[in-house]
Each structure stands twice: as structure tokens, then as C-alpha cells.
């Protein structure tokens, strides 16, 4: 069986999507020009926290929550959203998420280079994610 590797999928996605540096993300967030979306698994957020004022949309539900024709559509997740900038732990899942939304027809989307750790190191505030 000859399958395309996940690494190759990420490389291909990165050629076609907009990627913002952690400092660009920080600047745009401070100007309130973007909505930061954390696509990591909820257990990662509980363990490591998340970026303050980011929204959580798990990678596995992203396309469904943002599709108005899906029974899982979460209109409140994207209400008043400007540009959506996705992040995960390292930037790989969020690259695929960004490409998937472009494929769906979304225009104003980008990936945060380096993921959560890079954003944290750029000085974005991390908050605890409480278990509900």
C-alpha cells in the first residue's frame, strides 16, 4: 500500500495556506483583527492551558461545526469572527485545518507558525482551561 505521509500532507498544505509568525499573530490579536482558534484535543488544553481569548474547536469537529449545512453546526462559534487563525501544538494539525477550510470555501483563514509553544514564547498569555 502506497499512502501519502502525514508529513507530506502538511508540507503540501503549507504551500497553499497563509502562515503567520507568532509575532504577527500577537500584533493582530492585540489590534483585535483576528480570532485565534485552538484545534488541539480538550485533554491538551486541560493539561497545558490555552491562549487567552482563543476559541476552542477540536480538529475532529472543525469542518462540521463550521458548515451551516451540518447537523453539528455551531453558529455561535463563528459569530462576529474576523480572520480565523488556527493553532495546535506544533502547527501541523492547524495547517491541515486551515487547508481544509480553504477547500470548503473559507477565505479569511491562516495558520499560526510553530503552534501553541511558539505563541506562548512570543508572549501571548496562557490561561488554564477548566474542566466542565
CORURFEN-V810590 format. One record per backbone hydrogen bond with DSSP energy under -0.5 kcal/mol. CO is the residue of the C=O (numbers start at 1). NH is the residue of the N-H. Records with the same first field share a line. If there is no record, write none. Layout:
# CORURFEN-V810590
CO->NH / NH
This chain:
# CORURFEN-V810590
1->3
5->9
6->10
7->11
8->12
9->13
10->14
11->15
12->15 / 16
13->16 / 17
18->111
20->113
21->25
22->26
23->27
24->28
25->29
26->30
27->31
28->33 / 34
29->32
33->83
34->36
35->85
36->55
37->39 / 87
38->57
39->59
41->44 / 45
42->46
43->47
44->48
45->49 / 129
50->127
51->54
55->38 / 57
58->61 / 62
59->62
61->65
62->66
64->67
65->74
66->68
67->70
70->73
73->75
74->77 / 78
75->78 / 79
78->81
83->35 / 85
84->86 / 110
85->37
86->112
87->39
88->116
89->117
91->95
92->96
93->97
94->98
95->99
96->100
97->101
98->102
99->103
100->104
101->105 / 106
102->105
107->109
108->84
110->86
111->20 / 113
112->115
114->118
115->119
116->120
117->121
118->122
119->124
120->123
125->52
127->50
128->130
